[in-house]
Amino acid sequence: MDSKVYSWKWVVAAELLSHGPCEFLYARLTPTLAANVGEVTLYDGESVLGNIIVILGAQFRTNSECNPPVPIYCREGLFMGAPITADGVLVIWRELKHKAE
């Protein structure tokens, strides 16, 4: 598939990544060296009130990733909570066209 259909972002704070339907493809958490650990939560929704997709946790200065075998459909959007003791998170997703109602 053409790479132009994918979106990606290096995220360092809580952020709404997709408003509306999308497919979550990948996330990689990089913890801070000083803390040795890190954590972040991704949600199907537009805030922390959405359904949890995954909670990534990292220990001992190693990266942690979520690479599902198939894309995860997010009905309400894609939101990433604030990373805890992390340098940031690489997130990759694909926007879906809104269906006409």
C-alpha angles and dihedrals in degrees: 000000000000112000090223090077092064128082125207137178140177101229125199102168139030108296144166103236101178129022105206134358119353143144119249110218111168147352131186121190120205112196122212114263093229095056101039089211138067140178140190136170126214121203139200095230143048098280143009086289090075126095114283113249098180142340110215118202128181131193138187096020094298126132120245124209142188111210107164117200089237130023116273112234113228111198098187104034136274122282129176119205121221112291112241115222092341133129088219149292130257108217126187124190142153123234116227124210115252113249116240110248 
